[in-house]
Amino acid sequence: MGGELRGYGANVLLVPKDTTLQVGLGELSFGSMSGEGFISENDLIQIESLESAEHLVGYTPYLYGVVDVNAQKVVLVGVWFDSLIKVNPSWKLNSPKIIDRKDVNSTVIGSSVAQSFGLQVGDSFENSREGRTYRLSVAGILSTGGSEDNQLFVSLGLAQEITGNSALVHTVQLSYAVGKTELKAVAEELSRTIPSANAKVITQVAEAEESFLGKISTVTTVLTVGVLAASAVAVMSTLSTIALERRNEIGLMLALGASSRRIAALFFAEVLVIGLVGGFVGYFLGVGLATAVWLRIFNTPIFPRLASFFVVVGIAVGVCIVASLLPVRQALKVTPSVTLRGE
Amino acid sequence: MVSEIVELKDVTKIYNQKVSALEDVNLKVENGEWLTVLGPSGSGKSTLLNIIGGLDRPTKGSVIVLGMNIAKLNQNELAKFRRENVGFVFQQFHLVPYLTATENVMLAQYFHSIADENEARTALSKLGLSHRLDHLPSQLSIGEQQRVCIARALINEPKLLLADEPTGNLDHENEQIVLQIFKKLREDGLTIIVVTHNPEIGKLGDRIVEIVHGELSTNFKLLKGG
């Protein structure tokens, strides 16, 4: 479920190492001065080679600048388009296709920007900075409900060219499918490995996730136990009825020389089939329902795991077998001479 | 081969510690003999048959069948005894309604050893049911259902055939068909015990015993062998 909760957005942020310099002469201090900090883009490649990379959902660098559009100042953000939605799957991007991260002619504009300048997907417009003009085609309109609605997203390469910050980024947003405790270890590993950056856990997101996960886990555990108990009772009652209806048949089998073990095996084989079919159908119905609910509530899809299929089918079969123990025992108590008389 | 295939010694059966179904019954059945047990309803003749077939246990006494005292066998041993030695023919046929005639016969094979469809079809064909092999019991006449029941009883080549009112539900024509089958089986050397309230059936067998209120009548009639 943690993976699905990554719809909350990035949970780790890379920021430049402290760029504050102490200015002084000998014992005389003139105070401190700080400059604009950057992370080297070349360092980012290491993120994918770390141990924590197996839990990495996605990451994207951010490079900010300001450009003029129709004589108005607009915040320009350089990103990797293809990773942007991976990191923030709940963002609504109205785009006919995923834009390549190296595409320097396209832009994704925030919904407020689109409204202000009357732009739609497919339109072109110009922006300028320090006397240079760039013509961009609107490839998508982004709606987040946040500050992104007022921004202009372009490929990182183009943003670096426009702002004159070659191979540099301001921040990196990373999304990991792990809990709060593990996130701290991930951040420490990132800080150690990437020389130009400090990694910080976005605590609010991590805590919200953990709290939500805890509540959901409790609710689902209670629900699961309840559903399993109800299923067991239903299976038990159904099998008891079957055993009662088949008293004559069981009596006949015994008269024909069937051993108790053989009759029990026949019942259990039937139960096994019921469990397998029930588990199979239940799994796909459950996944369908969960996907629909999750999409509606969180606007992100869920990713069913193959292992959970086997767990669900295994539990379904297990519940059926356990619930059938009593009815099968009842069935084997049949006295053939009595049932064959029709009593 | 023992000459006495069945020997009952002082067999008593009391239900619920108060209803006496059989009282000190002593009976011997020779190998290859057709014995008819006559008696009115409630006389204890079905109880006697069930005890000989290992479907029920006596309250007292010994039941020696094929040299084994089956009164002392446990449930699994009794099941083995039944599937290897006894074929049952019931008045109500007790065919499984959702299985075809062939499958009903194969059911007995399945519990005995290996289900063999060809063998089951041959057994049914021998009883004149070659045109009814794939029919469900509900698609068969009463007489045909009883013949399926007989085929099922014979498919594992039992040493003892036990029939409880085998013609009780049949019309005269079908009764004659079934009795002719029994007569042929008797000629082939199969030991048959039939319980019935119809004295006419007894005439086809070797010997008749009567049972009244759970006691065998000493005044039974000995007939000529079939």
Interface residues (C-beta under 8 A of the other chain):
Chain A: N248 E249 G251 L252 M253 L254 A255 L256 G257 A258 S259 S260 R261 R262 T335 P336 S337 L340 R341 G342
Chain B: S46 T47 N50 G53 L55 D56 Q75 N76 A79 K80 F81 R82 R83 E84 V86 F88 F90 Q92 H94 V96 L107 A108 F111 H112 R152
